[in-house]
Amino acid sequence: MNTEGQPIVSFFSRGRLAFRYFRWRRPFWAGLFVLIAGLPIAYFPYRNVTFGDLTVRMATTAGAGSLVIGILLMLLGLTIWFQPHVRIFAGVAAILLALVSLIVSNFGGFLVGFLFGMIGGAMSVAWLPGEQRSAADEQDTGDREPPATTPGTGSALAGFEGAAPERGKDPGKGKHRAD
């Protein structure tokens, strides 16, 4: 405790809480998946793999295309993080780039980048911002009654309070025939 009676919060705790606040206000995992998707797509076409004396190069004629797709996916991942209001556009663009990477970039970075791009793009499109919660909402609400329903909303049977007529009790029903 400091001299004013306030608890001392460490730099690490403040950073952790700031990161938590950052993460909760945006589609964090969607942006991370899209960012990770760009890495194998951009990396594998320029990587030389050696097995003993044998060198295998994955370079294709579309290596520049792979690099562009990978960089665009990484930029879209950052866009999803720092501009969450354009998350739907960025998610759809990430899905389309992941699909194009199947053809252009060694099966989408050997399917790793493709799968991360598809999942991250879908998560970005599906994410909705949460509602602000007050301290009263966070308390236990187990004893409260459910809110009253508003007429005209919900089910078509919501306003139906009567019981169904018994079978055969309606005298006029079924007597009229179409000629």
C-alpha distance (Angstrom), angle and dihedral (degrees) to the residues before:
residue distance angle dihedral
M1 . . .
N2 3.75 . .
T3 3.82 126.2 .
E4 3.83 94.1 -82.2
G5 3.80 92.5 53.7
Q6 3.81 93.5 -107.1
P7 3.80 117.6 137.4
I8 3.78 115.2 -109.7
V9 3.78 111.1 -116.5
S10 3.78 116.2 -157.9
F11 3.77 124.0 -129.8
F12 3.80 89.4 -113.5
S13 3.81 92.4 53.5
R14 3.79 92.3 48.9
G15 3.80 90.8 49.1
R16 3.79 92.0 48.1
L17 3.81 91.7 49.8
A18 3.81 91.5 46.9
F19 3.80 90.4 51.0
R20 3.81 90.4 48.4
Y21 3.81 90.1 51.5
F22 3.82 90.0 48.0
R23 3.79 91.8 48.5
W24 3.81 95.7 48.7
R25 3.80 95.4 51.1
R26 3.80 97.5 58.3
P27 3.83 141.9 30.4
F28 3.79 91.9 -84.2
W29 3.81 99.6 165.2
A30 3.80 92.2 45.5
G31 3.80 90.3 53.9
L32 3.80 91.3 46.7
F33 3.80 92.8 51.2
V34 3.83 92.2 48.6
L35 3.81 90.5 46.6
I36 3.81 91.2 50.9
A37 3.84 89.9 46.9
G38 3.77 91.2 63.6
L39 3.80 94.5 55.4
P40 3.84 101.6 68.2
I41 3.79 92.4 36.3
A42 3.80 91.8 56.4
Y43 3.82 96.4 35.2
F44 3.80 107.4 48.0
P45 3.84 98.9 60.0
Y46 3.81 89.9 57.5
R47 3.82 98.3 41.0
N48 3.79 123.4 103.1
V49 3.80 113.7 -150.1
T50 3.80 117.1 -159.1
F51 3.78 125.7 -160.1
G52 3.81 104.0 -174.0
D53 3.80 105.0 -60.6
L54 3.82 93.6 -13.5
T55 3.81 116.1 96.2
V56 3.77 118.4 -164.0
R57 3.76 117.3 -164.5
M58 3.78 119.4 -164.4
A59 3.80 95.1 -163.7
T60 3.75 114.3 137.4
T61 3.76 133.2 -176.2
A62 3.76 86.3 -104.1
G63 3.81 93.0 56.7
A64 3.79 90.9 118.0
G65 3.80 89.0 51.9
S66 3.78 90.0 52.6
L67 3.77 90.7 51.1
V68 3.81 91.8 49.6
I69 3.82 92.6 48.1
G70 3.79 91.7 47.5
I71 3.80 93.8 49.1
L72 3.81 91.7 45.7
L73 3.80 90.7 51.7
M74 3.79 90.7 50.5
L75 3.81 90.4 49.2
L76 3.80 90.7 48.4
G77 3.81 89.4 52.0
L78 3.80 90.0 53.9
T79 3.80 89.9 45.0
I80 3.79 90.7 54.3
W81 3.81 88.9 53.2
F82 3.78 100.6 44.0
Q83 3.82 101.2 29.9
P84 3.82 104.8 37.2
H85 3.80 92.7 166.2
V86 3.83 89.5 72.1
R87 3.82 93.0 47.9
I88 3.82 94.3 118.4
F89 3.81 93.6 53.4
A90 3.80 91.5 44.0
G91 3.82 91.7 47.2
V92 3.80 93.4 50.6
A93 3.81 90.8 45.7
A94 3.82 90.1 50.0
I95 3.81 91.0 51.1
L96 3.81 91.6 49.6
L97 3.81 92.7 47.0
A98 3.80 90.8 48.4
L99 3.81 89.2 52.7
V100 3.80 91.9 48.8
S101 3.80 90.1 48.8
L102 3.81 89.4 65.2
I103 3.78 89.3 68.2
V104 3.79 101.6 31.1
S105 3.78 105.3 36.8
N106 3.82 116.1 44.9
F107 3.79 95.6 -74.4
G108 3.79 93.0 -42.6
G109 3.78 97.0 -51.4
F110 3.82 91.6 -41.1
L111 3.83 89.8 -48.7
V112 3.81 91.7 -64.5
G113 3.79 95.6 97.2
F114 3.79 91.3 37.8
L115 3.81 93.4 55.2
F116 3.80 94.2 44.1
G117 3.82 90.0 48.7
M118 3.79 94.3 48.9
I119 3.81 94.4 46.3
G120 3.81 93.9 43.3
G121 3.80 92.7 47.1
A122 3.80 91.7 49.1
M123 3.81 90.9 48.0
S124 3.80 89.9 50.8
V125 3.79 93.1 51.3
A126 3.81 92.1 46.4
W127 3.83 97.5 46.4
L128 3.80 118.2 107.6
P129 3.79 125.5 -172.0
G130 3.78 114.4 -108.3
E131 3.77 124.7 -119.8
Q132 3.77 121.9 -104.3
R133 3.78 109.7 -103.6
S134 3.77 122.8 -149.5
A135 3.78 124.9 -147.5
A136 3.82 90.3 -103.7
D137 3.82 91.0 57.0
E138 3.79 92.2 52.5
Q139 3.80 93.2 57.2
D140 3.79 120.8 92.6
T141 3.80 109.2 -79.3
G142 3.80 97.5 -175.3
D143 3.84 95.9 119.7
R144 3.78 97.7 49.1
E145 3.79 121.8 102.9
P146 3.79 117.1 -118.4
P147 3.80 114.7 -97.7
A148 3.79 117.0 -90.2
T149 3.79 115.4 -101.9
T150 3.76 118.9 -114.8
P151 3.79 115.9 -126.8
G152 3.77 113.1 -110.3
T153 3.77 96.5 30.6
G154 3.74 131.4 95.3
S155 3.77 123.6 10.9
A156 3.79 124.2 13.8
L157 3.81 87.5 -127.5
A158 3.82 94.1 53.4
G159 3.80 93.0 99.7
F160 3.81 94.8 43.3
E161 3.78 107.6 111.0
G162 3.79 102.7 157.1
A163 3.75 128.2 89.9
A164 3.77 122.8 -111.9
P165 3.81 114.1 -96.3
E166 3.77 115.2 -103.1
R167 3.75 117.4 -103.4
G168 3.80 114.6 -90.3
K169 3.83 95.4 7.3
D170 3.83 96.8 103.5
P171 3.82 102.9 86.5
G172 3.80 98.0 -163.2
K173 3.73 97.8 45.8
G174 3.78 116.8 107.8
K175 3.81 96.3 5.6
H176 3.78 96.7 102.9
R177 3.78 118.1 84.7
A178 3.73 130.3 -167.3
D179 3.79 109.9 -122.1
